[in-house]
Structure formats: C-alpha cells, structure tokens
Amino acid sequence: MPELPEVETIARSLRPGLVGRRIQRVLARWPRSLRPSMATVIAGCEGREVVGVGRRGKHLIFALSQGGHLIIHLRMSGRFEWVEPGGDEPRHARTLWRLDDGRTLAMDDARKFGTVTWSDDPAATLSQLGPEPLDPAFTPARFGTMLAARRRALKPLLLDQHFLAGLGNIYVDESLHRAGLHPLTPACSISDAQVHTLHGHIQAVLAQAIDNCGTSIDWIYPQGRMQSYLRVYGRAGQPCDHCGASIERLVVAQRGTWLCPTCQPCSSTPPG
Ligand SMILES: [Zn+2]
C-alpha cells in the first residue's frame, strides 16, 4: 500500500496534467468504490475544474471549483494512468475522468479496495486522522506528549493513522531502526532524547523517500528509488549497514517487522 512518500509523489506527478482542466464526464465502472454514492461523485465532478491536487496522510485530495473535493485512497492496488484520446483504458479501470483536453485520467485497481469519496469539507471528512509528520506543527514536544499518553508498543502505534497520519510498514520499520528503538518498546517508556531522535528520523526518512519518489517493491508502484536506501525493511538475513549484525524479521501486530537486534535492543538506546 502506498505510504506518505508514494502518495506525495503521485500528487506531484498528477498536478501538471490535472490542475486547470475541466472534468467533462465521469465513467464509473465499479460504483461500490464511490462514496457516499456514484450519483454524488458524478454530479460533484462533471463540469467542474480541478483547481488543486494535494495529500493528507495516505489520501490524495483533488480540489474542484465551487468548493468540492475528491478524497482518494489507493489501498492495495490503486494507481493512476493517463489515457490519450482514442487510447485503450487500463485493464482494471474502475473510475475514469474525461477532461476538456481530450485526455482521460483512469484509476486502475485490480483488487478493488480503493475508494473515491466526494466531500465539501475534507478536513471534516478526515478529522479522525492524526497529525501530518512533516507539518511544522508536529514538533518533538507535541510528539512527546502524544507518546507519553500511550502504553502501546511503538510499531502498532506509529502504524495507527489516528495517532499519526501517513506512515505504513516500510517507513515505521526504517524510522525505528534509525532511531535505535525496538518495535515492541512501550511508547510511554521512551526518554525525551529518544523522542527527539525518533521525531527527527521519521521526518528525515520521509523527506529522503519523497526525494527518491518513494519505494518500489512491486509492479503497482514502479517509479520509486527509495528501495536502494532501505536499511531493514525486507532485508532479513542481510547485514545491518550500521553494525553488520544480521537483520531479523518478527511479526508484530500481524505485520512483518524488520529490525537489527544489535542496534534495536529491547531496552533501546540510539546507536552511537
Ligand atoms: Zn545494527
């Protein structure tokens, strides 16, 4: 599933072709993906201009004229493809937006988990999301207050979109390794220095991943380069770049979890 850096990359790549274009028609091939209803999405799009393409957590947001918004979650296999005039639709096209320049934007989604939600107030629709990790308002002090109130282990807590928006399995494992913290460490048990270290590494890993257009580990998302810089994710049995120990894989909260047993001991201190 795309995480914050991949969704940010998709937003940036769609912006030049989409902003300023008027939507002439919406073709709904899989109405169940449209919220609150197919009729609402179609009526809300047709005739309106796309005035912005943004992101909140792992959600893409298309801002439309007259105050409408589409909130799109790609889930497991959603991706976008441009169709030139007269061109073929992608095989699993679920929703298509015909634009006034003759091009069509297709949302292709083999597994059908993706959603397209119409909203006139995306902040309200997404009000359950935690803070944005790259927002200036997300300070180490705020993060420390958030962590101090929670006894949950760091890994599942950082995956929880209600706690912090945008992180998924890859970037949680990478942030915890860089911070020298074991994934099962109770959130409220880490020191102020460790909070600062973890905060800094979450922001640095996300920024590095955005600079590298995200991580490509399968055919759904081919454009990224961050996989070359991952230190633990998917690297079981390979040596840790920091200490040379063998990377281990655990299952934490039903998720594959990669860590270095030396850099991330159970009672953690950051690597030197
Ligand atoms: Zn190590």
Boltz pocket constraint, residues with backbone or C-beta under 6 A from the ligand:
constraints:
  - pocket:
      binder: B
      contacts: [[A, 240], [A, 241], [A, 242], [A, 243], [A, 244], [A, 245], [A, 260], [A, 261], [A, 262], [A, 263], [A, 264]]
      max_distance: 6.0
